[in-house]
């Protein structure tokens, strides 16, 4: 078994990373000063990607992958630690799918009103095929703005073929739900169905149609579909990020019926450097180390910088869109 350099998607961008195969799983290493190994796309595989972590650690050591740490998480509904490795409790935003009606009845009145408002304003939500029309619609959504939620949007400017490759992952166990205003795709969700758990991989809507609440309607349809499939949980990323306990995204999730659930996330040191990093908490990254007030300040500065860059670029874009004078 040899180390192989592969092209991988990391945080929406393509990059070349070293990898090995352990059983049926591909393990990749990413990072600069602190190199972290994990199962590639492990969060989106149907079955638990790491049944025997001891076997992964042995192979990673034997093959010399160059990682300092090996990380993996348990899967819902297992919330109690079952491995003898260092771990921390990772938070997830989760809807427990007893029934669609129970989820709907538990929503705040404003959230239910937003879903109804979307329908009244002409937004139709339905399962969509991954065809050329849908991909072009997604490209229009992605190209609406280079910045979202106060940071640079990694999918902005991608071409048709690159987007097709991105969206084609896990097609055997995923679905696309589109929000349409007439023939225009104004928002979409990609939901990946795993064993007992469904998880949102993409959820984006056009900002110009935000008043029609397409995202609320998309979430309602997704909950309905997952409940019909008899899934136990629907996951929408983390409930909170780092030490930032309050954010507009967390509030949006709460208002749409998502609650915080904790699962063990293991961080296994593979050498002395990795052991020291775990002891000092360096594996959590900058966001995991800074207090919430510092994160808030940094995010505000970043958002202000991106707004300035967007406003500066807008006149140039408008000039480029104007037809040449006769």
N, C-alpha and C positions, 0 to 999 in steps of 0.2 A: 504494500500500500504506500503510495507516494503522495507527497504534498502537491496539490494542483492549484494553479492560479485561475480563478473563475471571475466572470463578469457578474456582479451581484447588485441588486437594488437595495440601497441603504438610505433610509429617510427620503425616499422619492428620487434619489439620484443614482446613476450607474457608476460603479467603481470596481476596480480589480482587487480581489482579496485572496489570501491563501486559504486553502480548505483541504479537508480530508473526509473520507466516508467512514462512518462508524455504523456497522450493521446496514440499515436502510436509510440512515440519516446523514445529511451533509453538514459538517461542522465548519464554520468560518471564523476567522479572527479579524477583528476590527480594532481601531484605536491607534493613538500615537504613543505617548509615554507609557500609558497603561494599556496593554493589549488584552482584549476580552474575547473569549471564545464562546460561541453559542450555536445551537442548531439553527441552520438557515431557514427562515420563515416558519420557525417552530410554533409560533402563536397561531398559525393558520392551518396546521395539519389536522386531519380528521381525528386521529388518535393521539394520545399522549406522546410527545416526541422523545421524552427521556424516562423510560421505565426503569432502567438500571444505570443511575449516574456513575456508579463505581466503574462500570465497563467503559464509559466515555472518558473518565479521568485516566484510566490505564492506557487507552489507545492514544489519547492526546499526548501523554508523557512519552510513550514509546515512539511516536512518529515525529516528535520535535516540532510541533506546530508553532511554537514560539509565543504561546499565550501565557499571560500572568494569572488569569482568572478564567473559570468556566462558570457561566450563569445559566439558570433555567428556573422555571416557575411550575408550581403545581396547577392542575386544572380544576375548575369548578366541577362538581360540588365539594371537592376535597379541600377543606379550609384548615385542617389540622396538620402540622408538620409530620411527615413520615420518613424523612431522610436525616441521617446523622451528619449534616454539614451546616456551616454557618448560614443563617438565613435572616431576612427581615420580612415583615408583613407588607406586601404591596397592595395598594388600594385600587379597586376597579369600580366603574360606574355600571350598575347592573339593574335590569328589570327581571324580577322573578315571574315567570310566565305561567301562572296558574290558569288564567283565562284572559281574553281580550277585554271582556266586560269588567273584570275586576280591576285591570290596569286603568281602563277609561274612567271608572267610577272613582278611582283614587286620585285623579288629576285635579289640580286647582281649576276653578271655574274659568279663569283666564286662558289656560292652556286648551281646554275643550273649545272655548270660543274661537281661538286661533285656528284650530282645525276646521271648524265650521266656516270661518271667514274665508279660508283658502278655497273651499268648495264654492262658496257664494261668488267669489271673484273669478271663477272660471278655471281654477286649477284642477286638472284631472291627474290622479295618481294611479299608476298601474305597473305591473311587471313588464319589463322591456327586454327585447332581445339585444345581444351585443352585435349589432350590424353597423354598416358604414354610416347610416343616418344617426344612430345613437352616438357613435364615436365622434362625429363632427359636432353634435350637440354638446358633448362633454368638452370638446376643444374650445367651443365658444364660451362655455362657463369658465374654464381655466384661464382663458385669455382676457377675461373681463378686466382683471386687475393683477398687477405683479405682486401685490401685498394683500395678505389676509390676516386678520386677528393680530395686527401690529407687527407682522414679520414678513419676510420675503416668501412668496408662495413658490415652492419648488417645481410645480407642474406648469407654471406659466411659460408659454412660448414653445411647448413641446409640439413636434410634428405628428401627423396622423399615424404613421407606422410606430413611432415610439409610444404613443398613447395606446394604440391597439395592443402592443406587447404588455404594457402596464396593466391594462384592464383584463387581459386574458389569463391572468394568474388564477389558479384554483377554480377553473371553470366547471369542473366536475362536481363541486359542492358549494357553489355560490349562486346568487341571484342579483339582478339589477332591478331597481325600482325607480321609475322616472316620474317626475312631476312635469306636466305639459300645460302650456297656455296656448291653446290652438295647436299649431304644429311645432311650436317652439319648446325645446327642452329647457326648463328653468331651474331644474335641480335634480339630483339623483343620489341614490344610496347603493353601494355595493355591500351586500351582507354575505358573510361566509358561514356556512352551516357545518358545525363539527359535532362530535358526539355529545348530545344533550345541551350543547352551548352554540348559540349563534353570535357572531361578532361583526360590528360595523367596520369595514375596511376603508370605505370612502363615503363621505357625506358632505356635499357641497351644493350650494344654490346661488343663483345670480343675485347680486346685491341690488340691482335695479328693480327687482321684483320682491324685495324683502317685505314690502307692505302687504303682499298676498300670502305671507306665511307658508311658503312651500316646504320649508324644512320641518315644520310641525306636522304638516300633512304626510310627508314622507315617513317620519318616525311612527305615526299612527298606523300607516299601512304596513310598515315593517313589523311592528308588534303583532298586528293581526296575522300576517303570514307566518311568523315564527310560532305563534300560539296554535295555528292550524296544523303546523308540522309536529306539534307535541314536544317542542324544545323546552328545556327547563329554564334556561337563562338567555337573556340578550345583553351583550356587553358593548359599551360605548367608550372604549379607552379607559383612561384613569379618571377617577372622580376629582381628585386634586393632583397637582403636579409639584413635586419638590415640597418645599415648606410653604407654598402659596395656598393657603386654605380657602381664600375667597377670590373668585373671579367670575366674569360674566359667563364663561363657558360652564363652570360648575353650577351656577345658578340656572342656566338653561337646562342642564341635565336634570337638576332637581325638579324643575317645573314640569318636566316631561316624564316624571315617574321613575327616574333612575336613582338608586340608592348606593351608598358606599358599602362594598364588601371587601374583606381582606383575605388574601391568599399568600402562602409562603413563597418567597423568591430567594433562591439559594445562590450564594456566591462562593465558589470553591477555589481557594488559593492553590495555584499550581507550582509556585516557587516562593522564595523568601520575599521577593518584591511584592508578589500578590498578597502574601500574608500580612505584610506591613501596610499595604494599601487598605485591606479590610479593617485592620486594627485602627487606622486613622480615619476611616470613612471616605477615603479618596475614590472608591468605586462608585459612589453616588454622584460624582461630577459636581460642577460648580453649583448647579441649581439645588442639588441635595444638601449642600453645605451652608449656603447663605441663608440668613433669616428672611422671613417673608417680607419685611419692610424693604430690605435691600433688593429683593427680586422685583417688587412692585416698582421701585424707582428705576431699576435697569430696564424694565419692560416699557415704562413710560418714555424714557429717553430713546429707546429703540423705535417705538411707534412714532415719536416725533420726527426722528431722522428719516424714517421711511415715508412719512407724509410729505416732508420737505423734498425728498427725492422724486416722489410721484408728481407733486405740483410743478417741480422744475422740468420734468420730462413731458408733461401734458401739452404745452405749446408746440413742442417739436412733433409729437404724435399727431396733433391736429393739423399742422402744416403738411405733414406727410400724407394725410388722408384727403386733402383738398385736391381737386382735379387741376391739371395744368391749364393756364390761360391759353385761349385760342390765339 
